[in-house]
Amino acid sequence: MGKPYSVLVIDDHPLLRRGICQLVTSDSDFTLFGEAGSGLDALSAVSDDEPDIILLDLNMKGMTGLDTLNALRQEGVTSRIVILTVSDAKQDVIRLVRAGADGYLLKDTEPDILLDMLKSAMLGHRVISDNVQEYLSELNSSVNEQEWIDNLTPRELEILQHLAEGQSNRIVAEQLHISEGTVKVHVKNLLRKANAKSRTEMAVRYLNQ
């Protein structure tokens, strides 16, 4: 195992947040990047450096988990973002996975399973609690094409239009006067939002709109 994965815990309940932090640091594969009690605190926590994983509560006062997720992605944060919540409501699961969450775990998950799921998320898997797994089949079959396009930021939409013309990251970067690394981050977020396996699949679906 290389260096431990750093985790940022975002939850507006101090007691729960402390418990989650203790759980994370009890496993030598993880290290605590920090903790935040609100979406705004979370944004300032990742302004200079980002953790490997962000554990994000859904129902928070002020900025909700969804607002926070969107804000983090708009800032170009590439951390794996896993929702940790008590809500097993179908619309919450679908909405957050569509918005680009890398996982959706319920707070009644057994501690050992939670840690295993986080390791799995770091290997690139989308991790979903068993109780809400069934909602995803619906998500895949009913990805409303217009909806994911409507959910893109203006910059993502601009990059998608360039990709649809078959341009490489380097050309897109030159045309938009941004770095190639920034283009890569946007492409990664676009693929996740479109739930697409490749740039080509995404471009074709965009053009079909």
Secondary structure, 3 states (H helix, E strand, C coil): CCCCEEEEEECCCHHHHHHHHHHHHCCCCEEEEEEECCHHHHHHHCCCCCCCEEEECCCCCCCCHHHHHHHHHHCCCCCEEEEEECCCCHHHHHHHHHCCCCEEEECCCCHHHHHHHHHHHHCCCCEECHHHHHHHHHHHHCCCHHHHHHCCCHHHHHHHHHHHCCCCHHHHHHHHCCCHHHHHHHHHHHHHHHCCCCHHHHHHHHHHC
